[in-house]
Every structure is written in C-alpha cells, then in structure tokens.
Amino acid sequence: MASQSLPCLYKNPDHYLKAFHIFCSASGKFNVYQAWVDGERFSEAVVDKLQATLDGQEGLRVLGVGSGSGEIDCAILKRLLRQFPRIDNRVVDPSDELLGRYKALAESKAHQLHGVTCDWRQQTIEQYEKAGDLTKFHFISAIDSIYHAEDALDSWLTYLYSRLENGGVMLVIMRTDDSGFTRFLNGFQRFHANYHDVTSGDVRSCLDRLGITYTQYRQPRRMNITTCFDRASEEGNLLLDFLTFTVCFREAAPEGLQTWVMEHLASSDCLERKGDEILLNLDWDAVVVNKPLGMVG
Ligand SMILES: C[S@@+](CC[C@H](N)C(=O)[O-])C[C@H]1O[C@@H](n2cnc3c(N)ncnc32)[C@H](O)[C@@H]1O
C-alpha cells in the first residue's frame, strides 16, 4: 500500500471534539476511570502516599495536565477531598472549549467540591513551562493527555517530575502498548506523516531512562465498535475518525486504503468478538510515580 497523508484529527479541534465525545461514551471511559478512582488501588497508590507526606497544615496543591472537560479530574478531586479538605487545583489545557466545559462542570458540582479553589491556565504544558511558574505540587495527573507529547516525551516527564513536591505523587493514565487499539495504530500510523503514537510502554521506558521509579496498574477495557463497520452510521463514522486520527476518514481516504484499514481493524490482532458484538481492546495502564522524600531539585 503506497504511503498517503491523511488530514490529522488533532489539526481540526471541532471535529476532534465531536469524535472524542463519541469515543468517550462508546468506551464508557468516564465510568471506568471513576470506578478506579473510587476503588482501593487509587487509595493505596495515591491517597495513602499523599497522607504520609502532608503535615496537615497546608492545603493540597494539585496540577491537572490536559484535563479536558474535567469529568475525571472532578472525580479525583471529590475522592481527595475526603482526606484533604483544602485543595488548590491548577488546570493546564490549551483548549478554550474544553476548559469552558470543565469550568461549567465544576460549577454544577460546586456543592461536592467545597474546599477546592481552581486556577485555570489556557496553555499547553510547553507554554506553561516557558512562563516559568515555580509552584510545586503534591499531586500531578495527566490522564490520556501525554499522547500529545509525541516526540517530546522526555522533556514533558522531566518537567512534570521537577514540579512534584518531595513525597508527591504523579499519575499518568494511558493506553497500553499491546492493546488492540495500539496494534491497530501500529499498522496504520504511516499514513499520518506527522503523528507519532505514544503509549504507556513509552512512558515506562522514558521513566526508566530518567531513573524515576514507578508502579504500574494494568486495567482491562473493551469498546463495542460494531457501528464502525456500518458505512451509514454517523456514530460509527465518527468513531472511525477517532480510531484513525483522521478528519472524515470515509471521505478523505481512497477506496483501496479504506478496504485495507477495515480489514486490518477487523483482524483478530485488533478485535475480539462476543456474539454479534465486535469489541476493541482498550486496556490501559495507570503509571504512578511517588517522588522520594529528601530529593534535591
Ligand atoms: C484525550 S484528551 C483527554 C482529556 C481528559 N484528561 C480526559 O481524559 O477526558 C487530551 C487533552 O490534552 C489536551 N492537550 C493537548 N495538547 C496539550 C499540551 N501540549 N499540553 C497540555 N494539554 C494538552 C487537550 O486539549 C485535551 O484536553
């Protein structure tokens, strides 16, 4: 198959948001992550570690990187409030639209977020770093946002680690390197000349290189993508746009490429079948870094 360049979804924010919204609801993403945050693992890996660090005098300083519309960050804040009654929550995300949705969500949940003060920064993490703010945080989360680091992963993680207080915790959530979605993209990403996929395996390798220790928690997830195989389905086409990172894949890709992509997607390498349902494996990893007490820098 000759190499061709397709219009990248990241370059069209409106279409990206539509496709991302469909992806989140089809994959039940918010419910799955919320259940993890409310469960024992999050308590052990994050809350207990933070409790061991804070002396009870100061409020908890939290940084959300690429928080999007805030559903997961709000679930995390609610969980943290049970142990830390005062939280300063700084949010860094370049999307005006998504920050607006996060603000509206936080307002609608104000009764559950009593004690949280939000500080909104409409910036990329690179712009935030350049602005030179020296605040350090007890808890930093980057949920499904490190994909945007592409080939700057080392500098993202080095910078975020430098913003972590000693004893603080950083949580990175990402798709695994052997999920069906990643295997699908591996075969497909040559069609996006400027897109470099990042997975939890890349994050782990990078942390190993930087000598930063971490714990990893692997979680299963499946998404029903049966509609992707129905050309007439609006939802299926948007989902396909998200999976291929392409604006209007069915219109942009030549027929031969479409056939190849659908066959590749349908292969057992990427998919599982359960009765009439076609399921894509979206397993994800929570990578948790706990910065040792007494570190310099
Ligand atoms: C896939 S969304 C994830 C949103 C949210 N964390 C969630 O899981 O629902 C990726 C987010 O990263 C943000 N983003 C993109 N480039 C970024 C950058 N360079 N620095 C920080 N955030 C970025 C996007 O605006 C978007 O909100």
The ligand as a Tripos MOL2 file, in Angstrom:
@<TRIPOS>MOLECULE
LIG
   27    29     1     0     0
SMALL
NO_CHARGES

@<TRIPOS>ATOM
      1 C1         -7.6420   12.9260   25.0020 C.3       1 LIG1
      2 S1         -7.9330   14.4550   25.8050 S.3       1 LIG1
      3 C2         -8.0130   13.9180   27.4920 C.3       1 LIG1
      4 C3         -8.8390   14.8460   28.3290 C.3       1 LIG1
      5 C4         -9.0980   14.3600   29.7570 C.3       1 LIG1
      6 N1         -7.8790   14.2340   30.5310 N.3       1 LIG1
      7 C5         -9.8280   13.0580   29.7100 C.2       1 LIG1
      8 O1         -9.1940   12.0070   29.9570 O.co2     1 LIG1
      9 O2        -11.0280   13.0600   29.4070 O.co2     1 LIG1
     10 C6         -6.3470   15.2300   25.7240 C.3       1 LIG1
     11 C7         -6.2940   16.6050   26.3620 C.3       1 LIG1
     12 O3         -4.9490   17.1040   26.2850 O.3       1 LIG1
     13 C8         -5.0090   18.4800   25.9470 C.3       1 LIG1
     14 N2         -3.7130   18.8600   25.3280 N.ar      1 LIG1
     15 C9         -3.3730   18.8020   24.0170 C.ar      1 LIG1
     16 N3         -2.1200   19.2270   23.8380 N.ar      1 LIG1
     17 C10        -1.6410   19.5640   25.0700 C.ar      1 LIG1
     18 C11        -0.4120   20.1110   25.5390 C.ar      1 LIG1
     19 N4          0.5930   20.3470   24.6980 N.pl3     1 LIG1
     20 N5         -0.2870   20.3940   26.8570 N.ar      1 LIG1
     21 C12        -1.3180   20.1140   27.7220 C.ar      1 LIG1
     22 N6         -2.5060   19.5850   27.3310 N.ar      1 LIG1
     23 C13        -2.6650   19.3200   26.0170 C.ar      1 LIG1
     24 C14        -6.1940   18.5790   25.0090 C.3       1 LIG1
     25 O4         -6.6820   19.9040   24.8940 O.3       1 LIG1
     26 C15        -7.1780   17.6370   25.6810 C.3       1 LIG1
     27 O5         -7.9360   18.2960   26.6420 O.3       1 LIG1
@<TRIPOS>BOND
     1     1     2 1
     2     2     3 1
     3     2    10 1
     4     3     4 1
     5     4     5 1
     6     5     6 1
     7     5     7 1
     8     7     8 2
     9     7     9 1
    10    10    11 1
    11    11    12 1
    12    11    26 1
    13    12    13 1
    14    13    14 1
    15    13    24 1
    16    14    15 ar
    17    14    23 ar
    18    15    16 ar
    19    16    17 ar
    20    17    18 ar
    21    17    23 ar
    22    18    19 1
    23    18    20 ar
    24    20    21 ar
    25    21    22 ar
    26    22    23 ar
    27    24    25 1
    28    24    26 1
    29    26    27 1
@<TRIPOS>SUBSTRUCTURE
     1 LIG1         1 GROUP 0 **** ****
